[in-house]
Amino acid sequence: MFHFDIHKLLKQFVYNPAEPLIFNSGFFLFLFTAFLFVYKNISHTYRPKLTFVTLFSLYFYYKSSGGYFILLVFATVIDYTLAHWIHQSKEKFERKFYIAVTLLVNLGMLGYFKYTNFLYESFFWNSNTEFQPLDIFLPVGVSFFTFQSLSYTIDVYRGNLKPVDNILDYAFFVSFFPQLVAGPIVRASDFIPQMYRPTVVTEQMFGRAVFLIGCGLFKKAVISDYISINFIDRVFDAPSLYSGIENLFAVYGYALQIYCDFSGYSDMAIGIALLLGFHFPINFDSPYQSRNITEFWRRWHISLSSWLRDYLYISLGGNRKGKLTAYLNQMITMVLGGLWHGASWRFIIWGALHGIALIVHKLFRGWTEEDRDKEEAVSPRKTSVIINTIITFHFVCFCWIFFRASSMPVAMDIIKQITHHLSPEIFFEFVVGYKAVFVLMIIGYVMHFMPRDFEFLLQEKLTESPLLYKAAFMLSIILIVIQTKSAGIQPFIYFQF
């Protein structure tokens, strides 16, 4: 006989740090189904719809970070109020003061939770005193919602955006759960106008949503999680115990893992938003197909790279004061972009390497923007494209070593094993020993390098197919996930940032 356990149900409303609420969990699937049922029945309304989604978003964030959801509420109230004061103020000094307070509150909050121990450790390192880290918990998604909130107040300050009239409207924008904890970083100018339009989910939107959610789930829960647990984590934990060829493929594997993990989350976020009638911009555009490092940053984590360009690089002066200053601003932007990812010298090195590469590419590009556009209009030789793509990919992979390694000595060990103990003769033994990992890596890279037209064709075919076929597609993905999943749900990599 069916037994209903009320205590087990009530536990789902209490934060459990060991079981955060994430897209690839079974409980989220159940919860989101119930959410959609209610949402569908109130989607024709305005205020009830926004209230319901905002409350659900706060619950979603509470289940991800516990009591730290108060930070989200605090940032919402502060930025909503300051944006109104900025808009209403006629005095230039007052406007500058209010935007300074906004920056101080948001960056101060981000700095405390993310960088206090880093600065504290640096102080102890210089004083030759033993370092004991402070017990500071990093709330999930704090880097994302602070940047999103800052884009709103800065746009209001610049006169590019009129502030919303109701705090609930702003709370809906900041807390919207599909992109709350790991992006994409959605601009207020893109999102807020959609709030005031009637909720419409067309057949094309529904089909694209199913395709994106299914592909995102497969990339994250099948490819990324499996190759991470069964190979990559082992090598990065003790690289000196593995051969150079294993270290090399662990680096290739991590390049695929972080792409599948983060783009998988973005795909699911975009798909879930589509089911609710909202459009998010694309966040990844096959970045490893890039022919140079500049193109890579136009394709990788697009919402962050464009945010850094528009709100940091341009604020520093951009290229308005000559090439030398532009290069310096580029370097500062990339170093701070690396530091945004984590409070460690490894992330600073990662950002600095990309900054140097961007500057070098601009120095040796050898043509103006107008000439470059003409050059790109002519199809380059396939051999040149392949060589440039391979070089760019391997540079990015080299930088990923510092991004993933737990410490600088570990990063150096990986580089040493690859350069001094490659042992290519054991390649086939490696393949036999990690058959499933190797097959999934091949599948992952084939999916990544798949021509865009073919991907659109698959999406179009699924969109035009009957509802039963769409359900079969999702069921197949879920069954594959169940067959390959580990004992516990693996959080998304970017939750730690």
N, C-alpha and C positions, 0 to 999 in steps of 0.2 A: 504494500500500500504506500502511496506517495506521502512522504513526510516533509512538511514545510518547516524549516528551521528559521524562526524569526531572528535568532541571535546571529546566525551567519549572514542574514540579510543586513542587519544593523551594522555589522562589522565593515560592510562596504562603504559606509558613510564616515568611517574613521580613517585618518591618515595612517598608512603603514609604509615606512621608508623602504622596507624590503620588497614591497609590491606597489610601485607607483602606477598610476593609471596612464597607460600609453596605448597608441593606436594598434599595436600588434598583439594586444592581450585579448583573451576570450571575453573577459568581463566588459571591456570597452565595446566589443561587437554587440553584446547583449544590451548594454546601456544605450548605445547609439541607436539601436533599433527602436527602443522605447522612446528615446528623444525625438527621433524622426516622426513617430506616430503623433506625438503632441504637436511638434512643429508644423506638420502638414495641416493640422486642423486650425492653427492660429496664424499661419503664414500670410493670410490675407489682411490681417490687422497690422497696426504699426507699433503702438506702445506695448501691448501684451507680448508681441513677438520679441521686441528688443529686451523687455524685462526678463522673459523666460530664458533667452539665450545668454544674457549677461549672468544670471544666477547660475545657470548650468556651467558657464565658463569659469566662474569663481569656484564652483565645486570641483571642476576639472583641475584647476590650479591647486586647490587645497589638497586634492588626492595626489598631486605631484610634489608639493613642497610643504605640506602641513600648514602650520600657523603663519608661515611666511607669506601667505596670500594677502595678509594685511599690508605688506609692502606694495603690492599691486594696487590695492585700494588707496593707500597713501599717495602713491605717484599719480593716480588718476585725479584725486581731489586737488593736489598741488598744481599739476600742469593745466588742468581745466581752468582753475582760478587765475593762474598767472597769464595764461593765453588771453583771457578776457581783459585783464588789466593792461596787457601789452597792446591789445587792439583798441581799447578805449583811451589810452594815454596819448596826449598830443605833444608831450615834452620828450625830446630825444633822450635826455638824461634818464628819465623814468623808464622809458622803453629798454634802454641798455641795462638799467639796474634790474628790471624784472627778468630779462633774458639771462642775465648773469646769475640770478637766484635759481632759475630753472636749471641752468647748467651745473650749478653747485649742488643742488639737491639730487639730480639724476646721476651725475658723474660721481658725486660724493657717495651715494648709496652703492653704486657699482664698484667704486674704488674700495670702500670698506670691506665688502663681502669678498671681493675678488683679489685685491692686491695688498691687503694689510699684512698678511703673512709673508708675502714676497718682499716687501719693504723691510719688514721686521727681520727676516732672514739675512737680507743684504747688510743691515746694520750690524748684526752679530758676526757675519762673515768678516767684515772689516775690523771688528774689535776682537777677533780670535776668541770669542766666547761661545759656549755650546748653545745651539739654537733649539728651543722647544716651541713648536708651532702653537698658536692660539687656537682655541676650539671655536672656529668660525665656519658655519655651514653655508655653502653657496647655494642659494635658492635656484631651482631649475628655471631657465629661461630669462633670468634677470638681465642678461646682456641684450636680449632681443626686445623685451618690452620697454626697456629704458631708451634704446635707439629709436624704437617706433614712436614713443611719446615725444622724444626730442625732435623728431622730424616735424611733428605737428606744431610745437611751440616755435621752432625756428622758421617754419613756413609762415606762421602768423606774424612773426617779427619782421620777416622780409616783405610782407604784404602780398604774398602769393596765395594766402588762404584766409578765409573768414572763419572765426571760431564758431563752433556749434553752440546752439542756444540752451541746450539741456544737458546736464551732467550725465544723464543716463545714455545719451547718444555717444558721448565721449567714452564712457565706460564700456559700451558695446564695442567701439573701435579698438580700444587698448586691450581688452580681455578676450576678444573673439577667439574661441578655443582652438580652431584648426591650426592656427599659426602661432599660438601663444608661447609655447615653450621651446620651439626650435625653428621659427620662421616659416615661410619667407618674411622678411621685414617689409611689411606693407605700408606704403605711404598713405597718409591721411587724405591727400588730394586724389588718390586713386580709389580709396575705399569708402570714404564718407558719402560721396554722391550716390553710391549704390544703396546706402541705407534708406534713402528717401524714395527710391523707385519701388514699384510693386514687385513682390517676390514671384519670379517666373523661372521655372526649370524646364527648358525645352528638351525635346527628345535627343538633340545633339549634345546638350549639356549633360544629360543623364548618361548617355552612352560614353562620353569622354570621361565622366566621373568614375564609372565602373572600370573602364580601361586603366585609368591612372591609379585607382586604389588597388586593383589587382596587381598591376606591374610593380607598384611601390611596395606592396606587401611581399611580393616574391623577391624583389631586390634586397629588402631589409631582412626578412625573417628566414629566407632560404640561403641566398648567396652570402650576404654580409655576415650573418650570425654563424653559419656553418664553417666558413673558411677561417673566421676569426678564432672560434673556440677550438677547432681541431688542428690548426696549424699556426696561424700568425701570432697569436698570443704566446704560444710555447716558444717560438723562436725569439721574439722580442723580450721575453722574460729572461732568457739565458742564451744570447746569440753565440757565445764562444763554444757552446756544446753542439752547435750545428755547423755543417759545412758551409762554404761560401755560396754554393749553388742554392742551398736551402735558405740562407739569409737573403740572397738576391730575389728568390721567388716569394719570400715573405714580404719584401718591399713591394714587389709587383702586386702581391695579394693585398697589402694594406692600401695601396692606391685604389684598387678595386673596392675594397671593403668600405673605405670612407666615402667613396662616390656612391656606392649602392645604399649605404646606410643613410646618408644625408639627402641624396636625391630621392631615395625611396620615401623618406619622411615628407619631403616637399611634394612629391607626387600625391601622396595620400592627403596632405593638407589641402592641396589644390582641388583634388577630387571631392573631398568632404565639403569644402566651401561651395563647389558647384552644385552639390545636392541641396544646399541651403539657398541657392540662387545668387551666389557671389562669385566674382571672378578675381583670381589672384594672378599676378604676372609670373611667367616662367622663371624658375630659379636656377636651373641647370640646362645647358645646351650642348651636350656631348663634349665636355671640356677637353678630353684627351685626344680629340680630333684636331686640336689647335695646331697651327703651323708656327706659332711664335708665342712668347710669354704674354704679350699684350693681348693677343686673341684669347689666350687661356683665361685671363681675368675678365674678359667680356662674356665668357661662357660659364665660369665657375662661381657659384654662390652670388649670382647676379644682383640680388637684392642688397647684399652687404657691400659688394664692390662699388655699386652705383651710389649707395648711401655714403661711403667713405669719400667718393669723388665729389658728390654734391654738397656735403655738409662739413667735410674736413679739408680736402685738397683745395676746393674753391675758396673756402673760408681762410685758408692760409695764404691765398693769393693766386693759386693755380699757376698758369703760365703767363700772367699779365705783366710780370716784371722781368722778362727775359728767360732764356733757356736755363741758365745756371740756377736761378731761383726756382724755376719749374722742376728741375731735377731734385733739388733739395726738398721741395714740398712733396714730391713723389716719394722720396725716401722716408720722410717723416710719416707720411700717410701709411706706407706699407709696414713700417716698424710698429706704429701704433695699431695697425690692423692685426699684426702678429700678436701684440700684447693683448688685444681684445680677446683673442682665442684662449689665452691662458697666462697666468702670472708666473712666468719662468723664462730664463735666458734662452732656453731652447726655442720658444715661440718668437722671441725677439730675433734670434738668428734666422729662423724660418722667414719672418717678415722681411728682414734685411736682405737675405738672399734674393727674394722675389723683387725687392726694390732695386737692387743692383742690376738684376737681369732686365727689368723694365727700362732702366736708364741706358744700359748698354744697347738694348734693342733700338731705342730711340736715337742714340748716337750714330749707330751704323745702318740705320734704315735707309738713309741716303736720298730721301725725296720728301717733298712737302706733303701736307695732307691732301692737296688737290691732285698732285702726281700719284699719291698712293691710291686714291680712289680710281684713277685711270688705270693704274697697274692692276688693281684687284678686278677691274672690269674685264681684263684679258685673262683667259684661263691659263694658269701657269702649267709648266710641265709636270706630269704625274710623278716623275722621279724626284723632282725638287720638292714637291708637296710631301711625299713619303719620307724623304730624308729629314726635312724640317720638322715634320710631325714626330718622328722618332727621337730627334734631338730634344725637342721641347718636352716630350713625355718623360724622357729619362732625367732631364733636369728637375722636373716636378717631382718625380719619384725620389731623387736624391734629397730634395728638400723635405719630403714626407718623413724621412728617417728622423730628423730632428723634431718633427711634429709628433711622432708616435712614440719615440723612445722615452723611457721613464726617467732617464738622466743623460747627461753628456757622456759619461763613460760608456753607457750602453750604446749610444749612437756611434761612438768611436769604435766600439767592438764590432758592430755590424759592418761599418765601412772597412775595417781591417780584415774581417773574414771574407768579404767580397773581393777585396783587392789582393789579398795575400794567400787565401786558401779557397779559391773558387772551386776546384775539383770538378770540372765539367764532365769527367768520365763517369761520375755516379748519377748523371742526370736521369737515366732510365730507371735506376734503382729508386731514385726520389719519386718518379712518376708512379711506379708500382706501389710504393709505400704510402702515397697520398692520392690514390686514384680518384676518390670522390671529390677531394679538394681541387685537384687538377681539372677535373671535368667541369666543376662549377665555375672555376676561374675562366675556362674557355667559354662557357655559356655567357658569363658576365661580360667578358670583353667583346664577344660577338654581338650581344645586345647593345653594348655601348657604341660600337662602330657600325651598327646597322644604319643604312642610308635613311635619312629623314623621311623620304617619300614612302619607303616601305613601312616605316612606323605609322605614318599617317594612314596608309592603306589598311593596316591591321585595325587601327582605331576606328576607321570609317566602317569596316566590315562588322565590327562588334556593335557599333552604334545602330547600324541598319538591321541587325539581327533581332529576332523575336526576344521577348523578355525571358523566355525559358532558356535560351542560349546564353544570355547574360548571366542568369543565375547559375548555369552549369559552369561558366567560366570562373565565377567567384568561388563556387564550391570546389572546383578542381584546385584552385590556388590554396584554399584553406586546408584541403586534404594533404597537399604537398607540404605545407607549413607544419602540419601536425606530425607528419612522418619524419621531418628533418629537425624539428625543434629540439633544443637542449632541455635540461631539467627545469630551468627557470627562464623567465622572460628576460631577454637582453635589452637593456635600455639603449636609446639612440646615442651615438657618439657625441652629438652636439648638445646633449643635455648637460654635459659637464662645462659647457662654455656659456 
